[in-house]
Amino acid sequence: MSDKWYVIKVGEENRKNKPWLGNYLVQVYVDNLEETIIEYGDTTVLVTPSKEVAYGTKRVLDEQLRKQGN
């Protein structure tokens, strides 16, 4: 079985409580992940079988936020 990698946009409340998470995170699928994402007010941005694609997407999204902040 191949893994599913999630790129998740961390919700505002979750960022306040856990600032080390950052704005986006990459998470390999675990049981009940979708429910946890919803529970914490986060948003799924991408689901991919490729770890490299997930981390590349996160890098691009973080860079876009950085540029918007300047």
N, C-alpha and C positions, 0 to 999 in steps of 0.2 A: 504494500500500500504506500502510495506516495504522500508526502507531507503537503499540507496546505499552509501557505504563509500569508498572514494578514498584515496589511498596513492599516493602522488605526489612528484616526485623529482623536486626540485626547480631549475630552470635554472640559469646559471651563471649570466646573466644580472639582473635577478630578485633578486638574492642574493645580488648583489652589491647595488641595489636600496632599498632593504628591508631586511637588514641583520637579523632582528628579526625572519624571517621566518625559518631560519636554512636550512639544506640540504634537509630534507623531511618534509612534512606536511600531516596531515589527514584532510579531508574535507568531510562533508556529501554532497550529491548531491543537487545542486540548479540548477535552469534553466540556460542554456547556459554555464554550467561548462566546458564541453569539449572544447568549443570555447575559453573560457578564458584561459584554460591550454595551448592551442596551441598559442594563442596571446602573452602570456608572455614567451613563449619558455620553458615551463615546460614539464614534461613527466609523464604520468600516469604509475605507477608501478603496481597497484593492484586495482581492484574494487571488493568489497565484501559486502554482506548484514550484516556482523558482525562488529560492532564497536570495539569489543575486538580484533578480528583478525587484523583489520586495525592498531590499536595502537600497537599491538604486533609486527607486521611486521615493522612498523616505528622504534620501539625500537631496533630490530635486525639490521636493516639497519644502524641506527645511531651508534650502537656499532661496526659494521664492519668498518665503516669509521674512528671511533676513533682508532681502532687497526691498521688500515693502516697508520694512521698519526704518530704513535709512532715508 
